[in-house]
Amino acid sequence: MISYDPLWKTMERKGETTYTLINKHGINPRTINNLKHGKSITLYTLERLCTILDCQAEDIVLFVPEA
């Protein structure tokens, strides 16, 4: 299972909001909706988020093995 919990913590630490991701950085609102609902994103989106937030992939997504 994929968790985006690290993303929300990274965004808070970096002073970014979903509003700024959409309006300042051009992230599609549908992508934000996918993130909020734990749905998949593309590697391209992951790379863009890493660039915007100046972080690594593990600061955005966490793989949680299902028991």
N, CA, C, O and CB atoms as a CASP TS submission, in Angstrom:
PFRMAT TS
TARGET T0000
AUTHOR 0000-0000-0000
METHOD Language model
MODEL 1
PARENT N/A
ATOM      1  N   MET     1       0.843  -1.174   0.000  1.00  0.00           N
ATOM      2  CA  MET     1       0.000   0.000   0.000  1.00  0.00           C
ATOM      3  C   MET     1       0.893   1.245   0.000  1.00  0.00           C
ATOM      4  O   MET     1       1.975   1.246   0.588  1.00  0.00           O
ATOM      5  CB  MET     1      -0.962  -0.006   1.223  1.00  0.00           C
ATOM      6  N   ILE     2       0.429   2.286  -0.659  1.00  0.00           N
ATOM      7  CA  ILE     2       1.175   3.531  -0.753  1.00  0.00           C
ATOM      8  C   ILE     2       0.580   4.558   0.203  1.00  0.00           C
ATOM      9  O   ILE     2      -0.639   4.705   0.293  1.00  0.00           O
ATOM     10  CB  ILE     2       1.172   4.066  -2.201  1.00  0.00           C
ATOM     11  N   SER     3       1.447   5.263   0.912  1.00  0.00           N
ATOM     12  CA  SER     3       1.013   6.333   1.807  1.00  0.00           C
ATOM     13  C   SER     3       1.715   7.627   1.418  1.00  0.00           C
ATOM     14  O   SER     3       2.922   7.641   1.175  1.00  0.00           O
ATOM     15  CB  SER     3       1.303   5.973   3.291  1.00  0.00           C
ATOM     16  N   TYR     4       0.962   8.694   1.363  1.00  0.00           N
ATOM     17  CA  TYR     4       1.535  10.004   1.067  1.00  0.00           C
ATOM     18  C   TYR     4       1.694  10.846   2.332  1.00  0.00           C
ATOM     19  O   TYR     4       1.871  12.061   2.245  1.00  0.00           O
ATOM     20  CB  TYR     4       0.663  10.742   0.056  1.00  0.00           C
ATOM     21  N   ASP     5       1.634  10.216   3.499  1.00  0.00           N
ATOM     22  CA  ASP     5       1.816  10.946   4.754  1.00  0.00           C
ATOM     23  C   ASP     5       3.111  11.758   4.781  1.00  0.00           C
ATOM     24  O   ASP     5       3.111  12.889   5.267  1.00  0.00           O
ATOM     25  CB  ASP     5       1.801   9.979   5.917  1.00  0.00           C
ATOM     26  N   PRO     6       4.222  11.202   4.266  1.00  0.00           N
ATOM     27  CA  PRO     6       5.447  12.005   4.269  1.00  0.00           C
ATOM     28  C   PRO     6       5.312  13.299   3.450  1.00  0.00           C
ATOM     29  O   PRO     6       5.936  14.307   3.780  1.00  0.00           O
ATOM     30  CB  PRO     6       6.602  11.177   3.728  1.00  0.00           C
ATOM     31  N   LEU     7       4.503  13.272   2.388  1.00  0.00           N
ATOM     32  CA  LEU     7       4.308  14.457   1.556  1.00  0.00           C
ATOM     33  C   LEU     7       3.729  15.606   2.367  1.00  0.00           C
ATOM     34  O   LEU     7       4.228  16.730   2.308  1.00  0.00           O
ATOM     35  CB  LEU     7       3.393  14.136   0.375  1.00  0.00           C
ATOM     36  N   TRP     8       2.673  15.322   3.125  1.00  0.00           N
ATOM     37  CA  TRP     8       1.999  16.396   3.871  1.00  0.00           C
ATOM     38  C   TRP     8       2.933  16.991   4.919  1.00  0.00           C
ATOM     39  O   TRP     8       2.895  18.195   5.172  1.00  0.00           O
ATOM     40  CB  TRP     8       0.712  15.867   4.546  1.00  0.00           C
ATOM     41  N   LYS     9       3.767  16.160   5.527  1.00  0.00           N
ATOM     42  CA  LYS     9       4.742  16.660   6.507  1.00  0.00           C
ATOM     43  C   LYS     9       5.819  17.494   5.818  1.00  0.00           C
ATOM     44  O   LYS     9       6.228  18.534   6.333  1.00  0.00           O
ATOM     45  CB  LYS     9       5.391  15.486   7.277  1.00  0.00           C
ATOM     46  N   THR    10       6.275  17.037   4.659  1.00  0.00           N
ATOM     47  CA  THR    10       7.291  17.774   3.902  1.00  0.00           C
ATOM     48  C   THR    10       6.734  19.115   3.439  1.00  0.00           C
ATOM     49  O   THR    10       7.419  20.135   3.523  1.00  0.00           O
ATOM     50  CB  THR    10       7.775  16.948   2.688  1.00  0.00           C
ATOM     51  N   MET    11       5.501  19.119   2.954  1.00  0.00           N
ATOM     52  CA  MET    11       4.884  20.369   2.510  1.00  0.00           C
ATOM     53  C   MET    11       4.789  21.363   3.660  1.00  0.00           C
ATOM     54  O   MET    11       5.071  22.548   3.484  1.00  0.00           O
ATOM     55  CB  MET    11       3.491  20.103   1.924  1.00  0.00           C
ATOM     56  N   GLU    12       4.397  20.890   4.826  1.00  0.00           N
ATOM     57  CA  GLU    12       4.294  21.770   5.991  1.00  0.00           C
ATOM     58  C   GLU    12       5.663  22.338   6.358  1.00  0.00           C
ATOM     59  O   GLU    12       5.800  23.529   6.634  1.00  0.00           O
ATOM     60  CB  GLU    12       3.692  21.013   7.192  1.00  0.00           C
ATOM     61  N   ARG    13       6.660  21.477   6.356  1.00  0.00           N
ATOM     62  CA  ARG    13       8.019  21.894   6.689  1.00  0.00           C
ATOM     63  C   ARG    13       8.565  22.918   5.697  1.00  0.00           C
ATOM     64  O   ARG    13       9.310  23.823   6.075  1.00  0.00           O
ATOM     65  CB  ARG    13       8.936  20.686   6.737  1.00  0.00           C
ATOM     66  N   LYS    14       8.189  22.770   4.419  1.00  0.00           N
ATOM     67  CA  LYS    14       8.691  23.652   3.356  1.00  0.00           C
ATOM     68  C   LYS    14       7.789  24.869   3.131  1.00  0.00           C
ATOM     69  O   LYS    14       8.110  25.733   2.315  1.00  0.00           O
ATOM     70  CB  LYS    14       8.823  22.871   2.054  1.00  0.00           C
ATOM     71  N   GLY    15       6.668  24.942   3.848  1.00  0.00           N
ATOM     72  CA  GLY    15       5.774  26.082   3.714  1.00  0.00           C
ATOM     73  C   GLY    15       4.954  26.082   2.431  1.00  0.00           C
ATOM     74  O   GLY    15       4.560  27.144   1.948  1.00  0.00           O
ATOM     75  N   GLU    16       4.697  24.918   1.885  1.00  0.00           N
ATOM     76  CA  GLU    16       3.881  24.790   0.666  1.00  0.00           C
ATOM     77  C   GLU    16       2.496  24.262   1.051  1.00  0.00           C
ATOM     78  O   GLU    16       2.344  23.522   2.022  1.00  0.00           O
ATOM     79  CB  GLU    16       4.570  23.835  -0.382  1.00  0.00           C
ATOM     80  N   THR    17       1.500  24.658   0.273  1.00  0.00           N
ATOM     81  CA  THR    17       0.135  24.171   0.456  1.00  0.00           C
ATOM     82  C   THR    17      -0.346  23.569  -0.858  1.00  0.00           C
ATOM     83  O   THR    17       0.301  23.718  -1.894  1.00  0.00           O
ATOM     84  CB  THR    17      -0.816  25.316   0.928  1.00  0.00           C
ATOM     85  N   THR    18      -1.476  22.894  -0.806  1.00  0.00           N
ATOM     86  CA  THR    18      -2.031  22.380  -2.051  1.00  0.00           C
ATOM     87  C   THR    18      -2.377  23.542  -2.981  1.00  0.00           C
ATOM     88  O   THR    18      -2.270  23.412  -4.200  1.00  0.00           O
ATOM     89  CB  THR    18      -3.282  21.508  -1.777  1.00  0.00           C
ATOM     90  N   TYR    19      -2.786  24.667  -2.418  1.00  0.00           N
ATOM     91  CA  TYR    19      -3.089  25.856  -3.219  1.00  0.00           C
ATOM     92  C   TYR    19      -1.860  26.306  -4.000  1.00  0.00           C
ATOM     93  O   TYR    19      -1.955  26.583  -5.195  1.00  0.00           O
ATOM     94  CB  TYR    19      -3.595  26.998  -2.322  1.00  0.00           C
ATOM     95  N   THR    20      -0.698  26.385  -3.334  1.00  0.00           N
ATOM     96  CA  THR    20       0.509  26.833  -4.035  1.00  0.00           C
ATOM     97  C   THR    20       0.976  25.795  -5.048  1.00  0.00           C
ATOM     98  O   THR    20       1.502  26.152  -6.102  1.00  0.00           O
ATOM     99  CB  THR    20       1.631  27.127  -3.034  1.00  0.00           C
ATOM    100  N   LEU    21       0.789  24.516  -4.741  1.00  0.00           N
ATOM    101  CA  LEU    21       1.172  23.487  -5.714  1.00  0.00           C
ATOM    102  C   LEU    21       0.364  23.644  -6.993  1.00  0.00           C
ATOM    103  O   LEU    21       0.892  23.501  -8.096  1.00  0.00           O
ATOM    104  CB  LEU    21       0.971  22.074  -5.126  1.00  0.00           C
ATOM    105  N   ILE    22      -0.914  23.937  -6.837  1.00  0.00           N
ATOM    106  CA  ILE    22      -1.785  24.095  -8.008  1.00  0.00           C
ATOM    107  C   ILE    22      -1.516  25.419  -8.722  1.00  0.00           C
ATOM    108  O   ILE    22      -1.271  25.434  -9.928  1.00  0.00           O
ATOM    109  CB  ILE    22      -3.261  24.015  -7.590  1.00  0.00           C
ATOM    110  N   ASN    23      -1.562  26.518  -7.989  1.00  0.00           N
ATOM    111  CA  ASN    23      -1.550  27.844  -8.611  1.00  0.00           C
ATOM    112  C   ASN    23      -0.162  28.412  -8.883  1.00  0.00           C
ATOM    113  O   ASN    23       0.008  29.178  -9.832  1.00  0.00           O
ATOM    114  CB  ASN    23      -2.290  28.792  -7.749  1.00  0.00           C
ATOM    115  N   LYS    24       0.813  28.063  -8.092  1.00  0.00           N
ATOM    116  CA  LYS    24       2.169  28.580  -8.304  1.00  0.00           C
ATOM    117  C   LYS    24       3.014  27.626  -9.149  1.00  0.00           C
ATOM    118  O   LYS    24       3.809  28.055  -9.986  1.00  0.00           O
ATOM    119  CB  LYS    24       2.855  28.826  -6.958  1.00  0.00           C
ATOM    120  N   HIS    25       2.830  26.330  -8.916  1.00  0.00           N
ATOM    121  CA  HIS    25       3.702  25.341  -9.559  1.00  0.00           C
ATOM    122  C   HIS    25       3.029  24.543 -10.673  1.00  0.00           C
ATOM    123  O   HIS    25       3.687  23.740 -11.334  1.00  0.00           O
ATOM    124  CB  HIS    25       4.219  24.391  -8.528  1.00  0.00           C
ATOM    125  N   GLY    26       1.731  24.749 -10.893  1.00  0.00           N
ATOM    126  CA  GLY    26       1.050  24.115 -12.020  1.00  0.00           C
ATOM    127  C   GLY    26       0.709  22.644 -11.856  1.00  0.00           C
ATOM    128  O   GLY    26       0.500  21.944 -12.846  1.00  0.00           O
ATOM    129  N   ILE    27       0.649  22.166 -10.619  1.00  0.00           N
ATOM    130  CA  ILE    27       0.234  20.782 -10.399  1.00  0.00           C
ATOM    131  C   ILE    27      -1.281  20.702 -10.638  1.00  0.00           C
ATOM    132  O   ILE    27      -2.036  21.543 -10.153  1.00  0.00           O
ATOM    133  CB  ILE    27       0.615  20.290  -8.943  1.00  0.00           C
ATOM    134  N   ASN    28      -1.708  19.693 -11.381  1.00  0.00           N
ATOM    135  CA  ASN    28      -3.115  19.530 -11.719  1.00  0.00           C
ATOM    136  C   ASN    28      -3.938  19.246 -10.457  1.00  0.00           C
ATOM    137  O   ASN    28      -3.541  18.420  -9.636  1.00  0.00           O
ATOM    138  CB  ASN    28      -3.293  18.393 -12.747  1.00  0.00           C
ATOM    139  N   PRO    29      -5.078  19.922 -10.297  1.00  0.00           N
ATOM    140  CA  PRO    29      -5.934  19.653  -9.133  1.00  0.00           C
ATOM    141  C   PRO    29      -6.345  18.188  -9.014  1.00  0.00           C
ATOM    142  O   PRO    29      -6.542  17.692  -7.905  1.00  0.00           O
ATOM    143  CB  PRO    29      -7.172  20.512  -9.202  1.00  0.00           C
ATOM    144  N   ARG    30      -6.474  17.499 -10.129  1.00  0.00           N
ATOM    145  CA  ARG    30      -6.808  16.070 -10.092  1.00  0.00           C
ATOM    146  C   ARG    30      -5.678  15.277  -9.428  1.00  0.00           C
ATOM    147  O   ARG    30      -5.927  14.302  -8.719  1.00  0.00           O
ATOM    148  CB  ARG    30      -7.073  15.534 -11.525  1.00  0.00           C
ATOM    149  N   THR    31      -4.442  15.703  -9.664  1.00  0.00           N
ATOM    150  CA  THR    31      -3.302  15.046  -9.030  1.00  0.00           C
ATOM    151  C   THR    31      -3.362  15.237  -7.518  1.00  0.00           C
ATOM    152  O   THR    31      -3.111  14.299  -6.762  1.00  0.00           O
ATOM    153  CB  THR    31      -1.972  15.597  -9.591  1.00  0.00           C
ATOM    154  N   ILE    32      -3.691  16.441  -7.080  1.00  0.00           N
ATOM    155  CA  ILE    32      -3.835  16.708  -5.643  1.00  0.00           C
ATOM    156  C   ILE    32      -4.931  15.816  -5.065  1.00  0.00           C
ATOM    157  O   ILE    32      -4.773  15.262  -3.977  1.00  0.00           O
ATOM    158  CB  ILE    32      -4.161  18.209  -5.385  1.00  0.00           C
ATOM    159  N   ASN    33      -6.032  15.677  -5.786  1.00  0.00           N
ATOM    160  CA  ASN    33      -7.115  14.803  -5.343  1.00  0.00           C
ATOM    161  C   ASN    33      -6.637  13.354  -5.229  1.00  0.00           C
ATOM    162  O   ASN    33      -6.972  12.662  -4.268  1.00  0.00           O
ATOM    163  CB  ASN    33      -8.305  14.894  -6.311  1.00  0.00           C
ATOM    164  N   ASN    34      -5.855  12.897  -6.208  1.00  0.00           N
ATOM    165  CA  ASN    34      -5.306  11.535  -6.144  1.00  0.00           C
ATOM    166  C   ASN    34      -4.420  11.364  -4.916  1.00  0.00           C
ATOM    167  O   ASN    34      -4.482  10.339  -4.238  1.00  0.00           O
ATOM    168  CB  ASN    34      -4.505  11.212  -7.419  1.00  0.00           C
ATOM    169  N   LEU    35      -3.602  12.363  -4.635  1.00  0.00           N
ATOM    170  CA  LEU    35      -2.722  12.293  -3.466  1.00  0.00           C
ATOM    171  C   LEU    35      -3.533  12.230  -2.173  1.00  0.00           C
ATOM    172  O   LEU    35      -3.226  11.443  -1.278  1.00  0.00           O
ATOM    173  CB  LEU    35      -1.775  13.502  -3.435  1.00  0.00           C
ATOM    174  N   LYS    36      -4.552  13.051  -2.084  1.00  0.00           N
ATOM    175  CA  LYS    36      -5.379  13.089  -0.875  1.00  0.00           C
ATOM    176  C   LYS    36      -6.113  11.778  -0.642  1.00  0.00           C
ATOM    177  O   LYS    36      -6.411  11.419   0.497  1.00  0.00           O
ATOM    178  CB  LYS    36      -6.379  14.223  -0.962  1.00  0.00           C
ATOM    179  N   HIS    37      -6.401  11.066  -1.724  1.00  0.00           N
ATOM    180  CA  HIS    37      -7.153   9.815  -1.607  1.00  0.00           C
ATOM    181  C   HIS    37      -6.281   8.570  -1.755  1.00  0.00           C
ATOM    182  O   HIS    37      -6.796   7.464  -1.919  1.00  0.00           O
ATOM    183  CB  HIS    37      -8.244   9.782  -2.642  1.00  0.00           C
ATOM    184  N   GLY    38      -4.963   8.751  -1.698  1.00  0.00           N
ATOM    185  CA  GLY    38      -4.051   7.608  -1.714  1.00  0.00           C
ATOM    186  C   GLY    38      -3.987   6.869  -3.032  1.00  0.00           C
ATOM    187  O   GLY    38      -3.628   5.692  -3.066  1.00  0.00           O
ATOM    188  N   LYS    39      -4.332   7.544  -4.120  1.00  0.00           N
ATOM    189  CA  LYS    39      -4.286   6.906  -5.436  1.00  0.00           C
ATOM    190  C   LYS    39      -2.904   7.086  -6.049  1.00  0.00           C
ATOM    191  O   LYS    39      -2.081   7.845  -5.537  1.00  0.00           O
ATOM    192  CB  LYS    39      -5.372   7.490  -6.371  1.00  0.00           C
ATOM    193  N   SER    40      -2.660   6.391  -7.134  1.00  0.00           N
ATOM    194  CA  SER    40      -1.337   6.419  -7.743  1.00  0.00           C
ATOM    195  C   SER    40      -1.067   7.731  -8.471  1.00  0.00           C
ATOM    196  O   SER    40      -1.984   8.416  -8.925  1.00  0.00           O
ATOM    197  CB  SER    40      -1.184   5.260  -8.703  1.00  0.00           C
ATOM    198  N   ILE    41       0.218   8.058  -8.568  1.00  0.00           N
ATOM    199  CA  ILE    41       0.683   9.191  -9.362  1.00  0.00           C
ATOM    200  C   ILE    41       1.788   8.679 -10.274  1.00  0.00           C
ATOM    201  O   ILE    41       2.328   7.595 -10.052  1.00  0.00           O
ATOM    202  CB  ILE    41       1.189  10.376  -8.450  1.00  0.00           C
ATOM    203  N   THR    42       2.119   9.442 -11.280  1.00  0.00           N
ATOM    204  CA  THR    42       3.180   9.025 -12.200  1.00  0.00           C
ATOM    205  C   THR    42       4.544   9.358 -11.613  1.00  0.00           C
ATOM    206  O   THR    42       4.661  10.176 -10.700  1.00  0.00           O
ATOM    207  CB  THR    42       3.009   9.703 -13.578  1.00  0.00           C
ATOM    208  N   LEU    43       5.569   8.714 -12.150  1.00  0.00           N
ATOM    209  CA  LEU    43       6.931   9.044 -11.736  1.00  0.00           C
ATOM    210  C   LEU    43       7.285  10.471 -12.137  1.00  0.00           C
ATOM    211  O   LEU    43       8.065  11.135 -11.454  1.00  0.00           O
ATOM    212  CB  LEU    43       7.934   8.057 -12.348  1.00  0.00           C
ATOM    213  N   TYR    44       6.715  10.940 -13.238  1.00  0.00           N
ATOM    214  CA  TYR    44       6.924  12.319 -13.653  1.00  0.00           C
ATOM    215  C   TYR    44       6.409  13.285 -12.575  1.00  0.00           C
ATOM    216  O   TYR    44       7.076  14.266 -12.247  1.00  0.00           O
ATOM    217  CB  TYR    44       6.221  12.587 -15.001  1.00  0.00           C
ATOM    218  N   THR    45       5.229  13.003 -12.033  1.00  0.00           N
ATOM    219  CA  THR    45       4.669  13.838 -10.971  1.00  0.00           C
ATOM    220  C   THR    45       5.522  13.752  -9.723  1.00  0.00           C
ATOM    221  O   THR    45       5.779  14.764  -9.070  1.00  0.00           O
ATOM    222  CB  THR    45       3.228  13.423 -10.656  1.00  0.00           C
ATOM    223  N   LEU    46       5.960  12.558  -9.390  1.00  0.00           N
ATOM    224  CA  LEU    46       6.834  12.391  -8.231  1.00  0.00           C
ATOM    225  C   LEU    46       8.109  13.216  -8.400  1.00  0.00           C
ATOM    226  O   LEU    46       8.558  13.869  -7.458  1.00  0.00           O
ATOM    227  CB  LEU    46       7.180  10.903  -8.025  1.00  0.00           C
ATOM    228  N   GLU    47       8.684  13.187  -9.583  1.00  0.00           N
ATOM    229  CA  GLU    47       9.888  13.968  -9.862  1.00  0.00           C
ATOM    230  C   GLU    47       9.607  15.464  -9.735  1.00  0.00           C
ATOM    231  O   GLU    47      10.410  16.201  -9.164  1.00  0.00           O
ATOM    232  CB  GLU    47      10.424  13.645 -11.266  1.00  0.00           C
ATOM    233  N   ARG    48       8.474  15.911 -10.265  1.00  0.00           N
ATOM    234  CA  ARG    48       8.115  17.337 -10.161  1.00  0.00           C
ATOM    235  C   ARG    48       7.955  17.756  -8.709  1.00  0.00           C
ATOM    236  O   ARG    48       8.436  18.817  -8.309  1.00  0.00           O
ATOM    237  CB  ARG    48       6.815  17.626 -10.932  1.00  0.00           C
ATOM    238  N   LEU    49       7.278  16.924  -7.913  1.00  0.00           N
ATOM    239  CA  LEU    49       7.094  17.248  -6.501  1.00  0.00           C
ATOM    240  C   LEU    49       8.431  17.301  -5.778  1.00  0.00           C
ATOM    241  O   LEU    49       8.649  18.175  -4.938  1.00  0.00           O
ATOM    242  CB  LEU    49       6.173  16.226  -5.832  1.00  0.00           C
ATOM    243  N   CYS    50       9.327  16.371  -6.099  1.00  0.00           N
ATOM    244  CA  CYS    50      10.665  16.379  -5.496  1.00  0.00           C
ATOM    245  C   CYS    50      11.413  17.665  -5.847  1.00  0.00           C
ATOM    246  O   CYS    50      12.096  18.242  -5.001  1.00  0.00           O
ATOM    247  CB  CYS    50      11.474  15.152  -5.963  1.00  0.00           C
ATOM    248  N   THR    51      11.282  18.105  -7.086  1.00  0.00           N
ATOM    249  CA  THR    51      11.945  19.330  -7.521  1.00  0.00           C
ATOM    250  C   THR    51      11.338  20.547  -6.821  1.00  0.00           C
ATOM    251  O   THR    51      12.066  21.398  -6.311  1.00  0.00           O
ATOM    252  CB  THR    51      11.840  19.483  -9.050  1.00  0.00           C
ATOM    253  N   ILE    52      10.025  20.630  -6.797  1.00  0.00           N
ATOM    254  CA  ILE    52       9.337  21.759  -6.165  1.00  0.00           C
ATOM    255  C   ILE    52       9.682  21.847  -4.684  1.00  0.00           C
ATOM    256  O   ILE    52       9.962  22.927  -4.164  1.00  0.00           O
ATOM    257  CB  ILE    52       7.819  21.632  -6.345  1.00  0.00           C
ATOM    258  N   LEU    53       9.658  20.699  -4.012  1.00  0.00           N
ATOM    259  CA  LEU    53       9.869  20.683  -2.564  1.00  0.00           C
ATOM    260  C   LEU    53      11.331  20.497  -2.175  1.00  0.00           C
ATOM    261  O   LEU    53      11.664  20.478  -0.990  1.00  0.00           O
ATOM    262  CB  LEU    53       9.045  19.589  -1.941  1.00  0.00           C
ATOM    263  N   ASP    54      12.205  20.360  -3.173  1.00  0.00           N
ATOM    264  CA  ASP    54      13.636  20.151  -2.932  1.00  0.00           C
ATOM    265  C   ASP    54      13.844  19.022  -1.923  1.00  0.00           C
ATOM    266  O   ASP    54      14.411  19.213  -0.847  1.00  0.00           O
ATOM    267  CB  ASP    54      14.300  21.455  -2.425  1.00  0.00           C
ATOM    268  N   CYS    55      13.362  17.838  -2.312  1.00  0.00           N
ATOM    269  CA  CYS    55      13.429  16.689  -1.414  1.00  0.00           C
ATOM    270  C   CYS    55      13.630  15.411  -2.211  1.00  0.00           C
ATOM    271  O   CYS    55      13.762  15.452  -3.434  1.00  0.00           O
ATOM    272  CB  CYS    55      12.156  16.591  -0.560  1.00  0.00           C
ATOM    273  N   GLN    56      13.654  14.293  -1.530  1.00  0.00           N
ATOM    274  CA  GLN    56      13.801  12.977  -2.142  1.00  0.00           C
ATOM    275  C   GLN    56      12.444  12.271  -2.164  1.00  0.00           C
ATOM    276  O   GLN    56      11.511  12.688  -1.477  1.00  0.00           O
ATOM    277  CB  GLN    56      14.854  12.126  -1.377  1.00  0.00           C
ATOM    278  N   ALA    57      12.340  11.215  -2.946  1.00  0.00           N
ATOM    279  CA  ALA    57      11.083  10.474  -3.087  1.00  0.00           C
ATOM    280  C   ALA    57      10.558   9.982  -1.741  1.00  0.00           C
ATOM    281  O   ALA    57       9.347   9.971  -1.519  1.00  0.00           O
ATOM    282  CB  ALA    57      11.275   9.290  -4.029  1.00  0.00           C
ATOM    283  N   GLU    58      11.439   9.581  -0.855  1.00  0.00           N
ATOM    284  CA  GLU    58      10.987   9.076   0.453  1.00  0.00           C
ATOM    285  C   GLU    58      10.388  10.172   1.333  1.00  0.00           C
ATOM    286  O   GLU    58       9.766   9.881   2.354  1.00  0.00           O
ATOM    287  CB  GLU    58      12.148   8.421   1.185  1.00  0.00           C
ATOM    288  N   ASP    59      10.576  11.434   0.937  1.00  0.00           N
ATOM    289  CA  ASP    59       9.936  12.551   1.633  1.00  0.00           C
ATOM    290  C   ASP    59       8.529  12.793   1.116  1.00  0.00           C
ATOM    291  O   ASP    59       7.830  13.676   1.613  1.00  0.00           O
ATOM    292  CB  ASP    59      10.768  13.818   1.483  1.00  0.00           C
ATOM    293  N   ILE    60       8.105  12.017   0.122  1.00  0.00           N
ATOM    294  CA  ILE    60       6.794  12.187  -0.488  1.00  0.00           C
ATOM    295  C   ILE    60       5.939  10.937  -0.353  1.00  0.00           C
ATOM    296  O   ILE    60       4.751  11.020  -0.041  1.00  0.00           O
ATOM    297  CB  ILE    60       6.942  12.552  -1.947  1.00  0.00           C
ATOM    298  N   VAL    61       6.538   9.796  -0.585  1.00  0.00           N
ATOM    299  CA  VAL    61       5.750   8.562  -0.606  1.00  0.00           C
ATOM    300  C   VAL    61       6.407   7.502   0.274  1.00  0.00           C
ATOM    301  O   VAL    61       7.630   7.428   0.394  1.00  0.00           O
ATOM    302  CB  VAL    61       5.593   8.038  -2.053  1.00  0.00           C
ATOM    303  N   LEU    62       5.550   6.688   0.881  1.00  0.00           N
ATOM    304  CA  LEU    62       6.009   5.609   1.745  1.00  0.00           C
ATOM    305  C   LEU    62       5.290   4.331   1.345  1.00  0.00           C
ATOM    306  O   LEU    62       4.067   4.315   1.203  1.00  0.00           O
ATOM    307  CB  LEU    62       5.764   5.943   3.246  1.00  0.00           C
ATOM    308  N   PHE    63       6.044   3.275   1.166  1.00  0.00           N
ATOM    309  CA  PHE    63       5.460   1.980   0.862  1.00  0.00           C
ATOM    310  C   PHE    63       5.209   1.250   2.180  1.00  0.00           C
ATOM    311  O   PHE    63       6.127   1.027   2.969  1.00  0.00           O
ATOM    312  CB  PHE    63       6.388   1.145  -0.082  1.00  0.00           C
ATOM    313  N   VAL    64       3.948   0.885   2.401  1.00  0.00           N
ATOM    314  CA  VAL    64       3.559   0.179   3.615  1.00  0.00           C
ATOM    315  C   VAL    64       3.108  -1.220   3.209  1.00  0.00           C
ATOM    316  O   VAL    64       2.034  -1.378   2.629  1.00  0.00           O
ATOM    317  CB  VAL    64       2.425   0.946   4.392  1.00  0.00           C
ATOM    318  N   PRO    65       3.919  -2.240   3.510  1.00  0.00           N
ATOM    319  CA  PRO    65       3.517  -3.602   3.153  1.00  0.00           C
ATOM    320  C   PRO    65       2.212  -3.997   3.838  1.00  0.00           C
ATOM    321  O   PRO    65       1.999  -3.702   5.015  1.00  0.00           O
ATOM    322  CB  PRO    65       4.619  -4.594   3.523  1.00  0.00           C
ATOM    323  N   GLU    66       1.346  -4.666   3.086  1.00  0.00           N
ATOM    324  CA  GLU    66       0.089  -5.129   3.667  1.00  0.00           C
ATOM    325  C   GLU    66       0.347  -6.413   4.418  1.00  0.00           C
ATOM    326  O   GLU    66       1.099  -7.278   3.969  1.00  0.00           O
ATOM    327  CB  GLU    66      -0.996  -5.337   2.581  1.00  0.00           C
ATOM    328  N   ALA    67      -0.280  -6.522   5.556  1.00  0.00           N
ATOM    329  CA  ALA    67      -0.054  -7.692   6.406  1.00  0.00           C
ATOM    330  C   ALA    67      -0.800  -8.902   5.926  1.00  0.00           C
ATOM    331  O   ALA    67      -0.710  -9.966   6.539  1.00  0.00           O
ATOM    332  CB  ALA    67      -0.450  -7.397   7.816  1.00  0.00           C
TER
END
